[in-house]
Amino acid sequence: MKTLIIVMLLLMSLIHGFTAEDSLSRVVVLANSIDKELNGDFIQNLRETREVIVVGPAEFQAYRYAAYIIILGGVKAPDTGTITESIFPSRETGTSQSMVVTLNAWKNDQVVIVLAGSDREGTREACENHFQHVLSLLDAVQVVSTIVESSPSLVFLWPSPLRPSDQIAPFAPLALPLKVTELPYLIPHSLNEETWFFWVDDCPAAKFAHPTRFIFYSIATGACNVYSERWWPVLNGIPLWVDSSSYWDTSYWVHNPGIEQPHASPAGSVSSDVGHSDVKDRALLINGWGSGQPLGSDMAEDERGMQEALVSVGFTTESASTSSEIKQVLVAWSRIMRPDETLLIYITAHGDKGMFLVQKEVFTITDLVAFLTPFDSGVHIHIILDTCHAGYSLSTLKSEAELVIAAAGEKDAAYGDCDPADDMNPSDSGSEFTSGLVITIKELARTESRISQWKVQAASRDFSWYILLLMESFKVAQELDVNAHSGITTPLIWTAVTDLEPPTQSSQEGGGCGCGG
């Protein structure tokens, strides 16, 4: 048996052109005969620091699983061009960019570099001009991989070197000044030399703010600097990796902890003011997402799903996506809502402790409480907050609310859709906690006898029967939330009706991201 295993390992090394022991230390250079001859100095200089194997197009199939591959020549290069085009089908390499980087072209944890010009002389110049860039990138990837090691963090590489003229900053600083009322608030990192930039998302698929890291690797010196941050990067005014297509694009991924893109959310629209005209219980749906921010499709699905769920149990709904709309609706409702009617406010947004974003505006929980104060004391106010660190706001909201649900604890991130192998609810869409809440509310809406019992119980005690509905929904949603189920995040519930026991919770304190950083 031992002999058979050794033979199999030898056969595998022949098939793939390299062994497990040397795959991380050697570089495969793909070149046709012309580019190989013209760039002999480049190859020889590379051999001074790396083990290098030079292969032609006919041999490449056996070496395409190498960890590091350098291709000489663009999509128009004889023989090698078809291979380049297979990984860059939409790019005309060799015309606008003389060095193009992509990751994971044929396997995970792989770096592919294309050096090309408009002709063979242009390719030779690209090799001469970018030799130091190539060496430093190979070193940088190894260093960053060591930094993150086996953490569940997702690591992105910006495929072009940053120059001193570039402006790179987190969407907001670690400590946001009190005077700031709108984001982004950009404080750029100083760039004194060319650097490779890596962004580490320590809680992949989470809403913001949560731990992230900015890593800068000097091309000239090899110095590596790591900065703790809490938001996504903005480069020259453009947010990076915020839309779903770029965030889940593996060609940017230096390190993948084993996560996969969640199932696509179905398209849907939200109608405003849906419900019967005679319904007095009202729900305000606040979707704080703004252009240039991540998880837009998840939050749109949150809004759509929650609207359907609340209408199914008797609410009339209104949506708001700006602070002025929030103010307008709540001021108007405070004048018409009467005792024993119920106001429910649902919020899905990027947030931090005591605040959430409404597009670019910082909306504090204190602001929200100020809009709730004018309501008649007999109006039952329920608040559902699906943002990072939502539990931090619970104590402030108790002054006005009869029930508060927080999708995440004080120290936790809240998450968009996650569908790992152990997910009990893999077909959901939208934010992880909200999706479970929506599913459960819709299901409970069909249990007429149970709802009737809840209404009788609540009427005899002068509280809103929706408390009983939401407590039951919370309990099930907590089980359907894969991150709550695994202890990464801790949803919280509180009610002013003191002798109603909330569903059992593992803790009243969040456990942080639970995912590194």
MILUM-820567 format. One record per residue (C-alpha): residue in one letter; chain; residue number from 1; z, x, y. Coordinates in Angstrom, 1 decimal. Layout:
<pts>
- code	unit	pos	w	u	v
- a	A	NUM	Z	X	Y
...
</pts>
This chain:
<pts>
- code	unit	pos	w	u	v
- m	A	1	0.0	0.0	0.0
- k	A	2	0.9	2.8	2.4
- t	A	3	-2.5	4.5	1.7
- l	A	4	-4.3	1.2	2.4
- i	A	5	-2.5	0.8	5.8
- i	A	6	-3.5	4.3	6.8
- v	A	7	-7.1	3.6	5.8
- m	A	8	-7.2	0.4	7.8
- l	A	9	-5.8	2.1	10.9
- l	A	10	-8.5	4.8	10.6
- l	A	11	-11.2	2.2	10.3
- m	A	12	-9.9	0.4	13.4
- s	A	13	-9.9	3.6	15.4
- l	A	14	-13.5	4.2	14.5
- i	A	15	-14.5	0.6	15.3
- h	A	16	-12.9	0.8	18.8
- g	A	17	-13.7	4.4	19.5
- f	A	18	-10.1	5.4	20.3
- t	A	19	-6.6	5.4	18.7
- a	A	20	-3.4	3.7	20.0
- e	A	21	-1.9	7.1	20.8
- d	A	22	-4.6	8.3	23.1
- s	A	23	-6.0	5.1	24.6
- l	A	24	-3.7	5.1	27.6
- s	A	25	-4.4	8.8	28.5
- r	A	26	-8.1	9.1	28.3
- v	A	27	-11.0	7.9	30.4
- v	A	28	-14.4	6.7	29.1
- v	A	29	-17.3	7.5	31.4
- l	A	30	-20.4	5.4	30.9
- a	A	31	-23.6	6.9	32.3
- n	A	32	-27.3	7.1	31.6
- s	A	33	-28.8	10.5	31.1
- i	A	34	-29.9	10.8	34.8
- d	A	35	-26.5	9.9	36.3
- k	A	36	-24.7	12.0	33.7
- e	A	37	-26.7	15.1	34.8
- l	A	38	-26.5	14.4	38.5
- n	A	39	-22.7	13.9	38.4
- g	A	40	-21.7	16.8	36.2
- d	A	41	-19.3	18.1	38.8
- f	A	42	-17.6	14.7	39.0
- i	A	43	-17.1	14.6	35.3
- q	A	44	-15.9	18.2	35.1
- n	A	45	-13.4	17.7	37.9
- l	A	46	-12.1	14.6	36.1
- r	A	47	-11.6	16.6	32.9
- e	A	48	-9.2	18.9	34.8
- t	A	49	-6.7	16.1	34.9
- r	A	50	-7.7	13.6	32.2
- e	A	51	-9.2	13.6	28.7
- v	A	52	-12.7	12.4	29.3
- i	A	53	-15.3	11.0	26.9
- v	A	54	-18.8	10.5	28.2
- v	A	55	-20.9	7.9	26.5
- g	A	56	-24.3	6.4	26.9
- p	A	57	-25.2	2.7	26.7
- a	A	58	-26.0	2.8	23.0
- e	A	59	-22.6	4.2	22.2
- f	A	60	-20.6	2.1	24.7
- q	A	61	-19.9	-0.9	22.4
- a	A	62	-17.5	1.3	20.4
- y	A	63	-15.6	2.3	23.5
- r	A	64	-15.4	-0.8	25.6
- y	A	65	-11.8	-1.5	24.7
- a	A	66	-10.6	1.8	26.3
- a	A	67	-7.8	1.4	28.9
- y	A	68	-9.8	3.2	31.6
- i	A	69	-13.5	3.0	32.0
- i	A	70	-15.7	4.5	34.8
- i	A	71	-19.3	3.3	35.0
- l	A	72	-21.8	5.4	37.0
- g	A	73	-24.6	3.3	38.5
- g	A	74	-24.8	-0.3	39.7
- v	A	75	-26.6	-3.4	38.3
- k	A	76	-30.0	-1.8	38.9
- a	A	77	-29.3	1.5	37.1
- p	A	78	-31.5	2.1	34.1
- d	A	79	-29.9	1.2	30.8
- t	A	80	-26.3	0.9	32.1
- g	A	81	-27.2	-1.9	34.7
- t	A	82	-27.0	-4.7	32.2
- i	A	83	-23.5	-3.7	31.2
- t	A	84	-22.4	-3.6	34.9
- e	A	85	-24.0	-6.9	35.5
- s	A	86	-22.1	-8.5	32.6
- i	A	87	-18.8	-7.9	34.4
- f	A	88	-20.0	-8.4	37.9
- p	A	89	-22.6	-11.2	37.6
- s	A	90	-22.3	-12.3	41.2
- r	A	91	-22.0	-8.9	42.8
- e	A	92	-24.8	-6.5	43.8
- t	A	93	-22.9	-3.3	43.2
- g	A	94	-24.5	-0.3	44.6
- t	A	95	-25.6	-1.9	47.9
- s	A	96	-22.6	-3.0	49.9
- q	A	97	-19.7	-1.3	48.0
- s	A	98	-19.9	2.2	46.5
- m	A	99	-16.7	1.8	44.5
- v	A	100	-15.9	-1.5	42.8
- v	A	101	-12.7	-2.1	40.8
- t	A	102	-12.0	-4.9	38.3
- l	A	103	-9.3	-5.3	35.7
- n	A	104	-9.3	-6.7	32.1
- a	A	105	-13.1	-6.8	31.7
- w	A	106	-13.0	-6.5	27.9
- k	A	107	-9.3	-6.5	27.1
- n	A	108	-5.9	-6.9	28.7
- d	A	109	-4.4	-3.9	30.6
- q	A	110	-7.8	-2.4	31.3
- v	A	111	-9.1	-0.8	34.5
- v	A	112	-12.9	-0.6	35.1
- i	A	113	-14.3	1.3	38.0
- v	A	114	-18.0	1.2	39.0
- l	A	115	-19.3	4.0	41.2
- a	A	116	-22.8	3.2	42.5
- g	A	117	-25.3	3.6	45.3
- s	A	118	-28.6	2.0	46.1
- d	A	119	-30.3	4.8	44.1
- r	A	120	-29.3	7.8	42.0
- e	A	121	-28.5	9.9	45.0
- g	A	122	-26.4	7.1	46.4
- t	A	123	-24.5	7.0	43.1
- r	A	124	-23.9	10.8	43.3
- e	A	125	-22.5	10.4	46.8
- a	A	126	-20.3	7.6	45.6
- c	A	127	-18.9	9.9	42.9
- e	A	128	-18.2	12.7	45.5
- n	A	129	-16.7	10.4	48.1
- h	A	130	-14.4	8.4	45.8
- f	A	131	-13.2	11.1	43.4
- q	A	132	-9.6	11.1	44.9
- h	A	133	-9.7	7.3	45.0
- v	A	134	-10.4	7.2	41.3
- l	A	135	-7.7	9.7	40.3
- s	A	136	-5.1	8.0	42.4
- l	A	137	-5.9	4.5	41.1
- l	A	138	-5.5	5.6	37.5
- d	A	139	-2.2	7.2	38.3
- a	A	140	-1.1	4.2	40.4
- v	A	141	-1.7	1.7	37.7
- q	A	142	0.4	3.8	35.2
- v	A	143	3.2	4.1	37.8
- v	A	144	3.3	0.4	38.6
- s	A	145	3.1	-0.5	34.9
- t	A	146	6.2	1.6	34.4
- i	A	147	8.0	-0.1	37.3
- v	A	148	7.5	-3.6	36.0
- e	A	149	7.8	-2.5	32.3
- s	A	150	8.4	-5.6	30.1
- s	A	151	9.5	-7.9	32.9
- p	A	152	7.9	-11.4	33.0
- s	A	153	6.4	-10.5	36.4
- l	A	154	2.7	-11.0	37.3
- v	A	155	1.3	-7.9	39.0
- f	A	156	-1.9	-8.1	41.2
- l	A	157	-4.0	-5.2	42.5
- w	A	158	-6.0	-5.4	45.7
- p	A	159	-9.3	-3.8	44.5
- s	A	160	-10.0	-1.8	47.7
- p	A	161	-7.9	0.8	49.3
- l	A	162	-5.9	-0.3	52.4
- r	A	163	-6.5	1.8	55.5
- p	A	164	-4.2	2.6	58.4
- s	A	165	-6.2	0.0	60.5
- d	A	166	-5.4	-2.8	58.0
- q	A	167	-2.5	-5.3	58.7
- i	A	168	-0.6	-6.2	55.6
- a	A	169	2.5	-8.4	55.8
- p	A	170	4.4	-11.0	53.8
- f	A	171	3.9	-14.6	55.0
- a	A	172	7.4	-14.5	56.3
- p	A	173	10.0	-11.7	56.5
- l	A	174	13.1	-11.5	54.3
- a	A	175	15.3	-12.6	57.1
- l	A	176	13.6	-15.2	59.2
- p	A	177	14.8	-15.2	62.8
- l	A	178	16.4	-18.5	63.9
- k	A	179	14.0	-18.8	66.8
- v	A	180	11.0	-19.1	64.4
- t	A	181	9.7	-22.6	64.1
- e	A	182	6.3	-21.9	62.6
- l	A	183	4.9	-19.8	59.8
- p	A	184	3.3	-17.4	59.1
- y	A	185	5.6	-15.0	61.0
- l	A	186	3.9	-11.6	60.3
- i	A	187	5.7	-8.3	60.5
- p	A	188	3.1	-5.8	59.1
- h	A	189	4.1	-2.8	57.0
- s	A	190	3.2	0.5	58.5
- l	A	191	0.2	2.2	56.9
- n	A	192	-0.2	5.8	57.9
- e	A	193	-2.7	6.7	55.2
- e	A	194	-5.0	5.1	52.6
- t	A	195	-3.0	3.3	49.9
- w	A	196	-3.5	1.2	46.9
- f	A	197	-1.7	-2.2	47.3
- f	A	198	0.0	-4.1	44.4
- w	A	199	1.8	-7.4	44.7
- v	A	200	4.4	-8.3	42.2
- d	A	201	5.2	-12.0	41.7
- d	A	202	8.5	-11.9	40.0
- c	A	203	8.5	-15.7	39.3
- p	A	204	4.9	-16.5	38.4
- a	A	205	3.8	-20.1	39.2
- a	A	206	6.9	-20.7	41.3
- k	A	207	7.0	-22.3	44.7
- f	A	208	8.2	-20.2	47.6
- a	A	209	10.4	-18.5	48.7
- h	A	210	11.3	-16.4	45.7
- p	A	211	11.5	-12.7	44.8
- t	A	212	8.3	-10.7	45.1
- r	A	213	7.6	-7.1	45.6
- f	A	214	5.0	-5.1	47.7
- i	A	215	4.1	-1.8	46.2
- f	A	216	2.2	0.9	48.2
- y	A	217	0.7	3.9	46.4
- s	A	218	-0.5	6.8	48.6
- i	A	219	-4.0	8.0	47.6
- a	A	220	-3.4	11.4	49.1
- t	A	221	0.1	12.2	47.9
- g	A	222	0.9	9.9	45.1
- a	A	223	4.0	8.6	46.9
- c	A	224	5.0	5.1	45.7
- n	A	225	7.0	2.8	47.9
- v	A	226	8.4	-0.6	46.7
- y	A	227	9.6	-3.3	49.1
- s	A	228	11.4	-6.5	48.2
- e	A	229	9.9	-9.6	49.7
- r	A	230	10.0	-13.4	49.2
- w	A	231	6.5	-14.6	50.1
- w	A	232	2.9	-13.9	49.3
- p	A	233	0.9	-11.2	51.1
- v	A	234	-1.4	-11.7	54.1
- l	A	235	-4.1	-9.1	54.7
- n	A	236	-5.7	-9.0	58.2
- g	A	237	-4.8	-12.6	58.7
- i	A	238	-6.1	-13.8	55.3
- p	A	239	-3.5	-14.9	52.6
- l	A	240	-4.1	-13.3	49.3
- w	A	241	-3.9	-15.0	45.9
- v	A	242	-2.8	-18.4	47.2
- d	A	243	-5.6	-20.5	45.8
- s	A	244	-5.6	-21.3	42.1
- s	A	245	-8.9	-19.6	41.4
- s	A	246	-7.8	-16.2	42.7
- y	A	247	-4.2	-16.4	41.5
- w	A	248	-5.3	-17.0	37.9
- d	A	249	-8.2	-14.6	38.1
- t	A	250	-7.3	-11.9	35.5
- s	A	251	-9.6	-9.4	37.1
- y	A	252	-6.8	-8.8	39.7
- w	A	253	-4.0	-8.6	37.1
- v	A	254	-2.4	-5.2	36.4
- h	A	255	0.4	-6.7	34.3
- n	A	256	0.4	-10.0	32.5
- p	A	257	3.8	-11.1	31.0
- g	A	258	1.9	-13.4	28.6
- i	A	259	1.5	-16.4	30.8
- e	A	260	-1.6	-18.6	30.8
- q	A	261	-3.1	-20.8	33.5
- p	A	262	-1.7	-24.3	33.2
- h	A	263	-3.9	-27.2	32.2
- a	A	264	-6.0	-28.5	35.1
- s	A	265	-4.5	-31.4	37.1
- p	A	266	-6.7	-34.5	37.1
- a	A	267	-8.2	-35.4	40.4
- g	A	268	-6.5	-38.2	42.3
- s	A	269	-6.0	-39.6	45.7
- v	A	270	-3.0	-41.1	47.5
- s	A	271	-3.1	-44.4	49.3
- s	A	272	-0.8	-44.9	52.2
- d	A	273	1.5	-47.9	52.5
- v	A	274	0.9	-49.1	49.0
- g	A	275	3.1	-52.0	47.7
- h	A	276	3.8	-55.6	48.4
- s	A	277	4.3	-56.7	52.0
- d	A	278	7.6	-58.5	51.1
- v	A	279	9.1	-55.3	49.6
- k	A	280	11.9	-54.0	51.8
- d	A	281	12.7	-50.8	49.9
- r	A	282	10.7	-48.0	51.4
- a	A	283	9.8	-44.5	50.2
- l	A	284	8.5	-41.6	52.4
- l	A	285	6.5	-39.0	50.5
- i	A	286	6.4	-35.6	52.2
- n	A	287	3.8	-33.1	51.0
- g	A	288	4.4	-30.0	53.0
- w	A	289	1.5	-27.9	51.7
- g	A	290	-0.7	-26.3	54.3
- s	A	291	-4.0	-24.5	54.2
- g	A	292	-3.7	-20.9	53.1
- q	A	293	-0.7	-21.6	50.9
- p	A	294	-0.4	-21.6	47.1
- l	A	295	0.0	-24.6	44.7
- g	A	296	-1.9	-27.1	46.8
- s	A	297	-3.3	-29.0	43.8
- d	A	298	0.2	-29.2	42.2
- m	A	299	1.7	-30.7	45.4
- a	A	300	-1.1	-33.1	45.7
- e	A	301	-0.5	-34.3	42.2
- d	A	302	3.3	-34.5	43.0
- e	A	303	2.5	-36.8	45.9
- r	A	304	0.1	-39.0	43.9
- g	A	305	2.3	-39.2	40.8
- m	A	306	5.5	-40.0	42.7
- q	A	307	3.7	-42.6	44.8
- e	A	308	2.6	-44.4	41.6
- a	A	309	6.0	-44.1	40.0
- l	A	310	7.9	-45.5	43.0
- v	A	311	5.5	-48.4	43.5
- s	A	312	6.0	-49.3	39.9
- v	A	313	9.7	-49.9	40.5
- g	A	314	9.4	-51.8	43.7
- f	A	315	9.0	-49.4	46.7
- t	A	316	6.5	-49.6	49.4
- t	A	317	5.4	-46.1	50.3
- e	A	318	4.1	-44.0	53.2
- s	A	319	3.0	-40.4	53.2
- a	A	320	3.6	-37.7	55.8
- s	A	321	2.1	-34.2	56.0
- t	A	322	3.2	-33.1	59.5
- s	A	323	6.6	-33.0	61.2
- s	A	324	5.4	-35.5	63.8
- e	A	325	4.4	-37.9	61.0
- i	A	326	7.8	-37.6	59.4
- k	A	327	9.5	-38.3	62.8
- q	A	328	7.2	-41.2	63.5
- v	A	329	7.9	-42.9	60.2
- l	A	330	11.6	-42.4	60.1
- v	A	331	12.2	-43.5	63.7
- a	A	332	10.2	-46.6	63.1
- w	A	333	12.0	-47.4	59.8
- s	A	334	15.4	-46.8	61.3
- r	A	335	14.7	-49.7	63.7
- i	A	336	13.7	-52.2	61.0
- m	A	337	15.6	-51.4	57.8
- r	A	338	18.7	-53.5	57.2
- p	A	339	21.9	-53.1	55.1
- d	A	340	21.3	-53.2	51.3
- e	A	341	17.8	-51.9	51.6
- t	A	342	16.9	-48.6	50.1
- l	A	343	15.2	-45.6	51.8
- l	A	344	13.9	-42.9	49.4
- i	A	345	12.6	-39.6	50.7
- y	A	346	10.7	-37.3	48.3
- i	A	347	9.7	-33.8	49.4
- t	A	348	7.4	-31.3	47.6
- a	A	349	7.0	-28.1	49.6
- h	A	350	7.5	-24.4	49.8
- g	A	351	11.0	-23.8	51.0
- d	A	352	14.0	-21.5	51.3
- k	A	353	17.7	-22.1	51.8
- g	A	354	18.1	-25.0	54.2
- m	A	355	14.5	-25.4	55.1
- f	A	356	11.0	-26.3	53.9
- l	A	357	7.5	-25.9	55.3
- v	A	358	5.5	-28.8	56.6
- q	A	359	2.1	-27.1	56.7
- k	A	360	2.9	-24.2	59.1
- e	A	361	6.1	-25.7	60.7
- v	A	362	9.6	-24.8	59.6
- f	A	363	11.4	-28.1	59.0
- t	A	364	15.2	-27.6	58.5
- i	A	365	17.5	-29.9	56.5
- t	A	366	19.5	-30.3	59.7
- d	A	367	16.3	-31.7	61.3
- l	A	368	16.0	-34.2	58.5
- v	A	369	19.7	-35.3	58.8
- a	A	370	19.1	-35.9	62.5
- f	A	371	16.4	-38.4	61.7
- l	A	372	18.6	-40.1	59.1
- t	A	373	21.6	-40.6	61.4
- p	A	374	20.2	-43.6	63.3
- f	A	375	19.8	-45.7	60.1
- d	A	376	22.3	-48.5	59.6
- s	A	377	25.2	-47.3	57.5
- g	A	378	24.4	-50.0	55.0
- v	A	379	21.0	-48.6	54.1
- h	A	380	21.0	-46.8	50.8
- i	A	381	19.4	-43.3	51.3
- h	A	382	18.2	-41.3	48.3
- i	A	383	16.6	-37.9	48.6
- i	A	384	14.6	-35.9	46.1
- l	A	385	13.8	-32.3	47.1
- d	A	386	11.4	-30.3	45.0
- t	A	387	11.5	-26.9	46.8
- c	A	388	12.8	-23.5	46.0
- h	A	389	16.6	-23.2	46.6
- a	A	390	16.8	-27.0	47.1
- g	A	391	20.4	-27.1	45.8
- y	A	392	21.5	-25.1	48.9
- s	A	393	20.8	-28.2	51.0
- l	A	394	22.8	-30.6	48.9
- s	A	395	26.0	-30.3	50.8
- t	A	396	24.3	-31.0	54.1
- l	A	397	22.5	-34.0	52.8
- k	A	398	25.7	-35.6	51.5
- s	A	399	26.6	-36.7	55.0
- e	A	400	23.8	-39.2	55.1
- a	A	401	22.6	-39.8	51.5
- e	A	402	24.0	-41.9	48.6
- l	A	403	22.1	-39.8	46.1
- v	A	404	20.5	-36.4	46.2
- i	A	405	18.3	-34.7	43.5
- a	A	406	17.4	-31.0	43.8
- a	A	407	14.6	-29.6	41.5
- a	A	408	16.3	-26.2	41.7
- g	A	409	19.7	-24.8	42.3
- e	A	410	20.9	-22.8	45.3
- k	A	411	19.6	-19.5	43.9
- d	A	412	16.6	-20.8	42.0
- a	A	413	12.9	-21.0	42.5
- a	A	414	11.2	-24.4	41.9
- y	A	415	8.0	-24.2	39.9
- g	A	416	4.5	-25.5	39.9
- d	A	417	3.0	-26.5	36.6
- c	A	418	3.9	-24.2	33.7
- d	A	419	2.6	-24.8	30.1
- p	A	420	4.0	-22.0	27.9
- a	A	421	4.0	-22.4	24.1
- d	A	422	7.6	-23.9	24.1
- d	A	423	6.8	-26.6	26.7
- m	A	424	7.9	-30.0	25.6
- n	A	425	5.5	-31.6	28.1
- p	A	426	2.3	-29.5	28.0
- s	A	427	0.0	-32.3	29.2
- d	A	428	1.9	-32.7	32.5
- s	A	429	0.4	-31.9	35.9
- g	A	430	2.0	-31.2	39.2
- s	A	431	5.3	-29.4	39.8
- e	A	432	7.3	-28.9	36.6
- f	A	433	10.3	-30.9	37.6
- t	A	434	8.5	-33.7	39.5
- s	A	435	6.1	-34.3	36.7
- g	A	436	8.9	-35.1	34.3
- l	A	437	10.6	-37.3	36.9
- v	A	438	7.3	-39.2	37.4
- i	A	439	6.7	-39.8	33.7
- t	A	440	10.2	-41.1	33.2
- i	A	441	10.3	-43.4	36.1
- k	A	442	7.0	-44.9	35.1
- e	A	443	8.3	-45.4	31.5
- l	A	444	11.6	-46.9	32.7
- a	A	445	9.7	-49.3	34.9
- r	A	446	8.5	-51.1	31.8
- t	A	447	12.1	-51.8	30.5
- e	A	448	12.7	-55.1	32.4
- s	A	449	15.9	-55.9	30.6
- r	A	450	17.5	-52.6	31.4
- i	A	451	16.4	-52.8	35.0
- s	A	452	18.0	-56.3	35.2
- q	A	453	21.3	-54.9	33.9
- w	A	454	21.2	-52.1	36.4
- k	A	455	20.6	-54.5	39.3
- v	A	456	23.5	-56.6	38.2
- q	A	457	25.8	-53.6	37.9
- a	A	458	24.8	-52.2	41.3
- a	A	459	25.1	-55.6	43.0
- s	A	460	28.7	-56.0	41.8
- r	A	461	29.6	-52.6	43.2
- d	A	462	27.5	-52.6	46.4
- f	A	463	25.3	-49.6	45.7
- s	A	464	21.6	-49.2	45.1
- w	A	465	20.4	-49.9	41.5
- y	A	466	17.9	-47.1	42.0
- i	A	467	20.8	-44.7	41.5
- l	A	468	21.1	-45.7	37.9
- l	A	469	17.3	-45.4	37.5
- l	A	470	17.2	-42.0	39.1
- m	A	471	20.2	-40.7	37.1
- e	A	472	18.5	-41.6	33.9
- s	A	473	15.2	-40.2	35.0
- f	A	474	16.9	-37.0	36.1
- k	A	475	18.4	-36.5	32.7
- v	A	476	15.0	-36.8	30.9
- a	A	477	13.1	-34.8	33.6
- q	A	478	15.6	-32.0	33.1
- e	A	479	14.7	-31.8	29.4
- l	A	480	10.9	-32.0	30.2
- d	A	481	11.1	-29.2	32.7
- v	A	482	10.3	-26.1	30.6
- n	A	483	12.1	-23.8	33.1
- a	A	484	15.2	-25.9	33.3
- h	A	485	15.2	-26.3	29.5
- s	A	486	15.2	-22.5	29.1
- g	A	487	17.8	-21.9	31.8
- i	A	488	15.5	-20.2	34.4
- t	A	489	16.2	-22.9	36.9
- t	A	490	18.9	-25.5	37.3
- p	A	491	18.1	-29.0	38.7
- l	A	492	21.0	-30.7	40.4
- i	A	493	22.0	-34.3	41.0
- w	A	494	24.8	-35.8	43.2
- t	A	495	25.8	-39.3	44.0
- a	A	496	28.4	-40.7	46.4
- v	A	497	29.3	-43.4	43.8
- t	A	498	32.1	-41.3	42.5
- d	A	499	32.9	-43.0	39.2
- l	A	500	29.3	-42.8	38.0
- e	A	501	29.0	-39.7	36.0
- p	A	502	25.9	-37.7	36.6
- p	A	503	24.0	-36.4	33.6
- t	A	504	25.5	-33.3	32.1
- q	A	505	24.3	-30.1	33.7
- s	A	506	24.6	-26.6	32.4
- s	A	507	25.8	-25.3	35.8
- q	A	508	26.2	-26.3	39.4
- e	A	509	25.0	-22.8	40.4
- g	A	510	21.5	-21.7	40.0
- g	A	511	20.7	-18.6	38.0
- g	A	512	18.1	-17.0	40.2
- c	A	513	14.5	-16.7	39.2
- g	A	514	15.4	-15.5	35.8
- c	A	515	12.1	-13.6	35.8
- g	A	516	12.8	-10.2	37.2
- g	A	517	13.1	-8.7	40.6
</pts>
